[in-house]
Amino acid sequence: MSDVTLRPEFLRMMEGSDGDAGGGLKPGLKAMLRLRCSHINGDSYSVRMHSEELADLGARPDLIAALARPVKLMREDLVTPAQAAALRFAEVLTDYPRGLEIEARKELRQHLSAKAVGLIIEVVAVTNAWNRVTRGAE
């Protein structure tokens, strides 16, 4: 049981942001990004939630398991090049030294539009925020 109380207004704001973030991305990609970020952040509650979300969307169990590792270590047949680039960009935005995001963004732009990259940034930002709220309150 947590000894932390979060204001309902804050939680409503987070829920609203979460619902709006990444609107227009395919649900499977959005869920993959959320799961990968949650693994990086060590948020076990969110890892379970997003694993179940991906399973409900029909994702293969080996893909769900593979998202626990860096995308560069994943089997190439599990994701498309565009998905791999999106996951790499999410990894860089979540937990890498500054400067790498430029290279990762350029790679991603070879596969997706500027609008799609913006939507990915939204999903990663909101997921990282939720992971920090969850970990801080557990």
C-alpha positions as CSV (number, residue, x, y, z in Angstrom):
1,M,0.0,0.0,0.0
2,S,1.4,3.4,-1.0
3,D,1.7,6.2,1.5
4,V,1.4,8.7,-1.3
5,T,-1.7,10.7,-2.3
6,L,-1.9,12.2,-5.8
7,R,-4.4,14.9,-6.5
8,P,-7.4,13.8,-8.6
9,E,-6.9,16.8,-10.8
10,F,-3.4,15.7,-11.6
11,L,-4.5,12.2,-12.4
12,R,-7.3,13.5,-14.7
13,M,-4.8,15.7,-16.5
14,M,-2.5,12.7,-17.0
15,E,-5.3,10.4,-18.2
16,G,-6.4,13.1,-20.7
17,S,-2.9,13.5,-22.0
18,D,-2.5,9.7,-22.2
19,G,-5.7,9.4,-24.2
20,D,-4.7,12.2,-26.6
21,A,-1.0,11.3,-27.1
22,G,-0.1,9.6,-30.3
23,G,-3.6,9.9,-31.8
24,G,-3.3,8.6,-35.4
25,L,-0.6,6.0,-34.7
26,K,-1.5,2.4,-35.1
27,P,-2.5,0.9,-31.8
28,G,0.1,-1.8,-32.0
29,L,3.0,0.6,-32.5
30,K,1.7,2.8,-29.7
31,A,1.5,-0.2,-27.3
32,M,5.0,-1.4,-28.4
33,L,6.4,2.1,-27.6
34,R,4.7,2.2,-24.2
35,L,5.9,-1.3,-23.3
36,R,9.5,-0.6,-24.4
37,C,9.6,2.7,-22.4
38,S,8.1,1.0,-19.3
39,H,10.8,-1.7,-19.5
40,I,13.5,0.9,-19.6
41,N,12.0,2.8,-16.7
42,G,11.7,-0.4,-14.6
43,D,7.9,0.1,-14.1
44,S,6.6,-3.4,-13.5
45,Y,3.0,-2.3,-13.2
46,S,3.1,-0.6,-16.6
47,V,5.1,-3.5,-18.1
48,R,2.3,-5.9,-17.2
49,M,-0.4,-3.5,-18.4
50,H,1.2,-2.8,-21.8
51,S,2.1,-6.5,-22.3
52,E,-1.6,-7.4,-21.8
53,E,-2.6,-4.5,-24.1
54,L,-0.3,-5.9,-26.9
55,A,-1.5,-9.4,-26.3
56,D,-5.1,-8.2,-26.6
57,L,-4.1,-6.5,-29.9
58,G,-2.9,-9.9,-31.2
59,A,0.9,-9.4,-30.8
60,R,3.0,-12.6,-30.8
61,P,4.3,-13.6,-27.4
62,D,7.9,-13.6,-28.7
63,L,7.5,-9.9,-29.7
64,I,6.1,-9.0,-26.3
65,A,9.0,-10.7,-24.6
66,A,11.6,-9.2,-27.0
67,L,10.5,-5.7,-26.1
68,A,12.3,-6.1,-22.7
69,R,15.6,-5.8,-24.6
70,P,17.1,-3.0,-26.7
71,V,15.7,-3.0,-30.3
72,K,19.2,-3.6,-31.7
73,L,19.2,-7.0,-30.0
74,M,15.7,-8.0,-31.4
75,R,15.3,-10.6,-34.1
76,E,14.7,-8.7,-37.4
77,D,11.6,-10.7,-38.2
78,L,9.7,-9.4,-35.2
79,V,9.3,-5.8,-36.3
80,T,9.3,-3.8,-39.5
81,P,12.2,-1.4,-40.2
82,A,9.8,1.5,-39.4
83,Q,8.8,-0.1,-36.0
84,A,12.5,-0.8,-35.2
85,A,13.4,2.9,-35.9
86,A,10.4,4.1,-33.8
87,L,11.5,1.8,-30.9
88,R,15.1,3.0,-31.1
89,F,14.0,6.6,-31.1
90,A,11.9,5.8,-28.0
91,E,14.9,4.2,-26.3
92,V,17.0,7.3,-27.0
93,L,14.4,9.7,-25.7
94,T,13.9,7.6,-22.6
95,D,17.3,6.8,-21.4
96,Y,20.4,7.7,-23.5
97,P,22.9,10.6,-23.4
98,R,21.9,13.8,-25.2
99,G,22.8,14.0,-28.8
100,L,21.9,10.5,-29.9
101,E,18.3,11.7,-30.5
102,I,19.3,13.5,-33.7
103,E,20.7,10.4,-35.3
104,A,17.8,8.3,-34.2
105,R,15.3,10.9,-35.5
106,K,17.0,11.0,-38.9
107,E,16.8,7.2,-39.1
108,L,13.1,7.3,-38.1
109,R,12.3,10.0,-40.7
110,Q,13.5,7.6,-43.4
111,H,10.4,5.5,-42.6
112,L,7.8,7.9,-41.2
113,S,6.4,11.4,-41.7
114,A,7.3,14.4,-39.6
115,K,3.7,14.2,-38.1
116,A,4.2,10.5,-37.2
117,V,7.5,11.3,-35.5
118,G,5.7,14.0,-33.5
119,L,3.1,11.5,-32.4
120,I,5.8,9.1,-31.3
121,I,7.3,11.9,-29.2
122,E,3.9,12.4,-27.6
123,V,3.5,8.7,-26.7
124,V,7.1,8.5,-25.3
125,A,6.7,11.6,-23.2
126,V,3.4,10.7,-21.7
127,T,4.5,7.1,-21.1
128,N,7.7,8.2,-19.3
129,A,5.7,10.6,-17.2
130,W,3.3,7.8,-16.2
131,N,6.2,5.5,-15.4
132,R,7.6,8.1,-13.1
133,V,4.3,8.7,-11.4
134,T,3.8,5.0,-10.9
135,R,7.3,4.4,-9.6
136,G,7.1,7.4,-7.3
137,A,3.8,6.3,-5.8
138,E,4.5,2.6,-5.4
